[in-house]
Amino acid sequence: MNPSVSHYFARTLGEQLRKVETEKSDTRVSHSANDGHYLGKKYAWRIYGMSVARDTFDDYLEAIKHPKVNCFTEGSPSIAYKDVGIDVAMDNLIKSCVKVGKAGNRFSSHLLPAKKWFQVKGLTAITDKK
């Protein structure tokens, strides 16, 4: 299991979904930020983070203090992440992965110290579902 290959595959898929996911976010997510483009967290994950679980993606962006704003997604409170920089942040996470134990898809990173380990999905497990 190679996290770089999984990340590359997920990012390629995310780029194919970018237009649709950005349109969904722009339509469904309302916020008051005016310092750039923000994506609802689900939409950001679908574009940039499908190689890891949604909670790992959110935990990581929280750990590195990636810019975010409170928002409403179809009337429910949520958060939106600043679009710029998520790609580099995810590249950094994947590059910092260190295999944990004998399981093929468990990794840790000094960039995400709150998690003892997290999974990087294999190619067949990458999907835009949680």
Secondary structure per residue as TSV (DSSP state, phi and psi in degrees):
chain	resnum	aa	ss	phi	psi
A	1	M	-	360.0	120.1
A	2	N	-	-112.2	111.5
A	3	P	H	-62.1	-31.2
A	4	S	H	-66.1	-40.1
A	5	V	H	-67.0	-43.8
A	6	S	H	-61.5	-43.8
A	7	H	H	-63.3	-43.9
A	8	Y	H	-60.0	-46.1
A	9	F	H	-61.5	-46.3
A	10	A	H	-63.5	-40.5
A	11	R	H	-68.1	-37.4
A	12	T	H	-62.9	-46.1
A	13	L	H	-61.7	-42.9
A	14	G	H	-59.9	-39.9
A	15	E	H	-66.1	-33.7
A	16	Q	H	-67.4	-31.5
A	17	L	H	-88.6	-9.9
A	18	R	H	-50.8	-50.9
A	19	K	H	-60.0	-48.4
A	20	V	H	-65.4	-46.1
A	21	E	H	-67.6	-36.5
A	22	T	H	-66.6	-42.3
A	23	E	H	-62.8	-42.8
A	24	K	H	-61.1	-46.8
A	25	S	H	-61.7	-46.7
A	26	D	H	-63.2	-30.8
A	27	T	H	-81.7	-39.8
A	28	R	H	-98.5	-18.8
A	29	V	E	-108.3	126.1
A	30	S	E	-117.9	133.4
A	31	H	-	-150.0	172.9
A	32	S	-	-110.3	10.4
A	33	A	-	-67.1	141.5
A	34	N	-	-133.3	22.8
A	35	D	S	-111.8	31.9
A	36	G	S	135.3	-175.3
A	37	H	-	-89.9	133.8
A	38	Y	E	-119.2	144.9
A	39	L	E	-117.7	138.2
A	40	G	E	-55.5	149.5
A	41	K	H	-60.0	-36.0
A	42	K	H	-65.7	-41.0
A	43	Y	H	-71.7	-38.2
A	44	A	H	-61.8	-44.6
A	45	W	H	-61.0	-42.1
A	46	R	H	-64.7	-30.2
A	47	I	H	-84.2	-42.3
A	48	Y	H	-112.0	-21.9
A	49	G	T	-126.1	16.5
A	50	M	T	-66.0	-7.2
A	51	S	T	-77.6	-11.5
A	52	V	B	-127.3	165.2
A	53	A	-	-66.1	154.6
A	54	R	H	-56.4	-43.6
A	55	D	H	-65.7	-34.9
A	56	T	H	-65.5	-43.3
A	57	F	H	-57.8	-50.5
A	58	D	H	-64.4	-43.9
A	59	D	H	-61.1	-40.5
A	60	Y	H	-66.5	-48.2
A	61	L	H	-62.6	-32.9
A	62	E	H	-66.7	-44.3
A	63	A	H	-62.4	-37.2
A	64	I	T	-91.6	3.4
A	65	K	T	56.7	45.1
A	66	H	-	-64.1	139.1
A	67	P	-	-55.3	133.5
A	68	K	E	-147.2	162.7
A	69	V	E	-136.6	153.4
A	70	N	E	-70.8	146.6
A	71	C	E	-151.0	178.3
A	72	F	E	-122.8	130.2
A	73	T	E	-111.8	107.7
A	74	E	T	49.7	44.5
A	75	G	T	89.8	-10.3
A	76	S	E	-101.7	138.0
A	77	P	E	-65.1	141.2
A	78	S	E	-157.8	-162.7
A	79	I	E	-132.9	156.5
A	80	A	E	-127.3	140.7
A	81	Y	E	-100.7	143.7
A	82	K	E	-64.8	128.2
A	83	D	S	-61.3	-46.4
A	84	V	T	-64.2	127.3
A	85	G	T	100.9	-15.8
A	86	I	H	-65.3	-38.7
A	87	D	H	-60.0	-46.2
A	88	V	H	-66.8	-40.7
A	89	A	H	-60.0	-45.0
A	90	M	H	-68.4	-37.2
A	91	D	H	-58.1	-43.4
A	92	N	H	-63.5	-41.1
A	93	L	H	-61.2	-48.7
A	94	I	H	-64.9	-41.3
A	95	K	H	-64.2	-26.0
A	96	S	T	-91.0	-1.0
A	97	C	-	-62.5	136.9
A	98	V	E	-126.8	129.8
A	99	K	E	-63.3	138.4
A	100	V	-	-115.9	124.7
A	101	G	S	66.0	-160.8
A	102	K	S	-93.0	-17.3
A	103	A	S	-64.2	137.6
A	104	G	T	-69.8	-19.7
A	105	N	T	-122.5	18.7
A	106	R	E	-101.2	129.0
A	107	F	E	-137.5	161.7
A	108	S	E	-131.1	166.0
A	109	S	-	-151.1	140.0
A	110	H	T	-65.5	-16.0
A	111	L	T	-79.7	-12.9
A	112	L	-	-133.1	66.4
A	113	P	T	-67.8	-19.6
A	114	A	T	-70.4	-20.5
A	115	K	-	-105.6	126.2
A	116	K	S	-64.8	-34.7
A	117	W	-	-159.4	160.3
A	118	F	E	-145.6	161.8
A	119	Q	E	-97.7	140.3
A	120	V	B	-105.4	126.7
A	121	K	-	-71.8	143.1
A	122	G	-	-72.9	164.8
A	123	L	G	-55.5	-41.4
A	124	T	G	-74.2	-13.5
A	125	A	G	-96.5	-5.2
A	126	I	-	-77.0	119.8
A	127	T	-	-152.3	161.8
A	128	D	S	-87.4	13.9
A	129	K	-	-93.8	151.6
A	130	K	-	-47.2	360.0
